[in-house]
Amino acid sequence: MKNNTNNTERRKFIKNSALLTVGLITAPLISYSKSEPARTTDSIYLIGPQEGYSPQIGTLLSTMTMMRKWVIDTVKDLSTEQLDFQIDDQSNSIGAMLLHLAATERYYQLNTFEEMEWGTWGEGIKKEWDIASGLGEDARKQIKGNAIDFYLSKLEEVREITKKEFAKRDDDWIFKSEPFFNNELTNNYCKWFHVCEHESNHRGQMKFIIQRFQA
């Protein structure tokens, strides 16, 4: 009788230990499988879901927000003369590049939000943005004489449209694809990552120019 009791207790102990072990092993997995909470602080260095946006769109937007802050911090104290500075007659000014960034974002809005084939937007849009989009000689002649607030307000105006439109869409939309870069299937995530990466590229050029006129 005593042996039977011991065997029964042993089985209970083994069963409970197994359940406890399973719980310890699976609890972290369950925790990691959940979506990260939306960011509720103002830190630009917390890349991830954002309140008011689907998880993937929020994560993308957090990356874009960080990059935009870096661009603004690079140029916010520049004078009009510095914004107009050109290294040579073939180079673009920082002012022209800032307006170019706004134009790029505006055109990707039309392509992805309104599903317009690239370049098919109306003449009014082209008149406002084509020169900045194309840079080159026309931009060197026409984009000058503006204070930094002019460029920052253009960037903010366009970004507010992006944020508003992002909030209307979900992760199915961000992964929607069509032939685009090199006529290969390209999803909206890639297009908007390019907008962010594009700012990084031009920020590098801006920093180079700043080093030249500060030397």
C-alpha positions in Angstrom: 0.0 0.0 0.0 2.9 2.3 0.8 4.5 1.5 -2.5 1.3 2.3 -4.4 1.1 5.7 -2.6 4.7 6.5 -3.5 4.2 5.6 -7.1 1.1 7.8 -7.3 2.9 10.7 -5.8 5.9 10.2 -8.1 3.6 10.3 -11.1 1.9 13.5 -9.9 5.3 15.1 -9.3 6.6 14.2 -12.8 3.4 15.4 -14.4 3.4 18.7 -12.6 7.1 19.2 -13.3 6.5 18.6 -17.0 3.7 21.1 -17.1 5.8 23.7 -15.3 8.7 23.1 -17.7 6.4 23.5 -20.7 5.0 26.7 -19.3 8.5 28.1 -18.8 9.5 27.2 -22.3 6.4 28.3 -24.1 5.6 31.5 -22.2 8.4 33.5 -23.8 7.5 32.2 -27.2 3.9 33.4 -26.7 5.2 36.8 -25.6 7.5 37.1 -28.6 4.7 36.1 -31.0 2.6 39.0 -30.1 2.9 42.3 -32.1 5.0 44.9 -30.4 2.8 47.7 -28.9 2.4 50.9 -30.8 5.0 53.5 -29.9 3.7 56.1 -27.5 6.9 58.1 -26.8 8.5 60.8 -28.9 11.8 59.0 -29.4 12.7 58.7 -33.1 14.9 55.8 -32.3 12.1 53.4 -31.5 11.5 51.7 -34.9 8.3 49.8 -34.9 4.5 49.9 -35.0 2.9 53.4 -34.5 -0.4 54.2 -32.9 -3.0 54.8 -35.6 -1.3 52.7 -38.3 -1.2 49.1 -39.3 1.9 47.3 -38.0 4.0 47.3 -41.2 3.0 50.8 -42.2 3.7 52.1 -38.8 7.1 50.5 -38.8 7.9 52.0 -42.2 6.7 55.4 -41.1 8.9 55.3 -38.0 11.9 54.8 -40.2 10.9 57.6 -42.5 10.4 59.9 -39.4 13.9 59.2 -38.1 15.4 59.9 -41.5 13.5 63.1 -41.9 14.6 64.3 -38.5 18.2 63.7 -39.5 17.8 65.7 -42.7 16.2 68.6 -40.9 18.9 68.6 -38.2 21.5 68.7 -41.0 20.1 71.9 -42.7 17.9 73.7 -40.2 20.5 76.4 -39.3 21.7 77.2 -42.9 21.3 80.7 -44.3 19.8 81.4 -47.7 23.3 81.9 -49.1 24.3 78.5 -47.9 21.2 76.9 -49.2 21.9 78.4 -52.6 25.6 77.4 -52.6 26.8 75.2 -55.5 30.2 73.6 -55.6 30.3 74.0 -59.4 28.0 74.8 -62.3 27.0 71.1 -62.6 26.1 70.6 -58.9 22.8 71.0 -57.1 22.3 73.3 -54.2 21.1 72.1 -50.8 17.9 74.1 -51.3 17.2 72.4 -54.6 17.8 69.0 -53.1 15.4 69.7 -50.2 12.6 70.7 -52.7 13.5 67.6 -54.7 12.8 65.4 -51.7 9.4 67.0 -51.3 8.7 66.5 -55.0 9.8 62.8 -54.9 7.4 62.1 -52.0 4.6 63.9 -53.7 5.0 61.8 -56.9 5.1 58.6 -54.9 1.9 59.7 -53.2 0.2 60.0 -56.6 1.6 56.7 -57.8 0.7 54.6 -54.7 -2.2 56.3 -53.1 -4.1 57.4 -56.3 -2.6 54.5 -58.3 -1.6 56.8 -61.1 1.0 55.5 -63.6 4.2 57.4 -63.2 4.2 60.8 -65.0 0.5 60.8 -65.9 -0.5 63.4 -63.3 -2.0 66.7 -64.5 -0.1 69.8 -65.8 -0.8 71.7 -62.5 1.1 69.1 -60.5 3.9 69.0 -63.1 4.2 72.7 -63.1 4.6 72.7 -59.3 7.0 69.8 -58.9 8.7 68.7 -62.2 11.6 71.1 -62.0 12.4 70.1 -58.4 11.9 66.4 -59.3 14.3 66.6 -62.2 16.9 68.9 -60.7 19.5 69.8 -63.3 20.0 73.1 -65.1 16.4 74.4 -64.6 16.6 73.7 -60.9 19.9 75.5 -60.6 18.4 78.6 -62.2 15.0 78.7 -60.5 15.3 77.2 -57.0 17.2 79.9 -55.1 16.6 82.8 -52.8 14.5 80.9 -50.3 15.0 80.8 -46.5 15.1 77.4 -44.8 11.6 77.7 -43.5 10.3 77.6 -47.1 11.9 74.2 -47.7 10.9 72.8 -44.4 7.3 73.8 -44.8 7.2 72.1 -48.2 8.6 68.9 -46.7 6.1 69.0 -43.8 3.2 69.8 -46.1 3.9 66.8 -48.2 4.6 64.5 -45.2 1.3 65.3 -43.6 -0.4 64.0 -46.7 1.6 60.8 -46.5 0.7 60.3 -42.8 -3.0 60.9 -43.4 -3.1 58.5 -46.4 -1.0 55.8 -44.6 -3.6 55.8 -41.8 -6.3 54.9 -44.2 -4.5 51.7 -45.4 -3.5 48.3 -44.1 -0.7 45.8 -44.4 -2.3 44.2 -47.4 -1.9 47.5 -49.2 1.7 48.0 -48.3 2.6 44.6 -49.8 0.6 45.2 -53.0 2.9 45.0 -56.0 3.2 45.9 -59.7 6.0 46.0 -62.2 8.0 49.2 -61.4 11.7 49.3 -60.7 13.4 47.8 -63.8 9.9 46.6 -64.7 10.2 44.0 -61.9 7.5 43.4 -59.4 7.7 46.1 -56.7 5.5 46.5 -53.7 4.4 49.7 -52.0 6.7 48.9 -49.1 9.7 49.0 -51.5 8.5 52.2 -53.1 8.1 54.0 -49.8 11.4 52.6 -48.5 13.0 54.1 -51.5 11.5 57.5 -50.5 13.3 57.1 -47.2 16.5 55.8 -48.7 16.4 58.7 -51.2 16.5 61.1 -48.3 19.5 59.3 -46.9 21.4 59.6 -50.2 20.8 63.3 -50.6 21.6 64.0 -46.9 25.0 62.6 -47.6 25.4 65.1 -50.5 24.2 67.9 -48.3 26.7 67.1 -45.6 29.5 67.0 -48.2 28.5 70.5 -49.4 28.3 71.9 -45.9 31.8 70.6 -45.3 33.0 72.5 -48.4 31.6 75.9 -47.5 32.6 75.6 -43.9 36.2 74.7 -44.8 
